[in-house]
Amino acid sequence: MADENSTPKDETRAGEAQTGAGECHSGQHDCPYPQVTFSTFILSLSSSALVHLGEVPDPDTGQTMENLPLAKHTVDIIAMLKEKTSSCLDADEAKLIDGILYELRMKYVMHRK
């Protein structure tokens, strides 16, 4: 329910912010980025780690290069986020972060050999 000071435009923007539809964080329609959620943030970090592991090409250069210290740093960030948020993650988020950490750690170990 709207308060006395809100306008229909304000109500529309509030609804868009809740659903992730409509305007992008920059105020432009048709934002090329997915809605920012904990899961999309973790998936983004995971993608970065895969680039640093040399598993996928760098999207900017198209080249595959390995940077194990940076890959480890990114995995450590994801592990820290898991620890700091463990009490407030829903079941799907917890499963996602556990699976990503397992996969990235196994790939890291394989690259260290």
Secondary structure, DSSP 8 states (H G I E B T S, - for coil): ---TT--HHHHHHHHHHHHT-SB-TTS-BS-SS----HHHHHHHHHHHHHHHTTSS--TTT------HHHHHHHHHHHHHHHHHHGGG--HHHHHHHHHHHHHHHHHHHHHH-
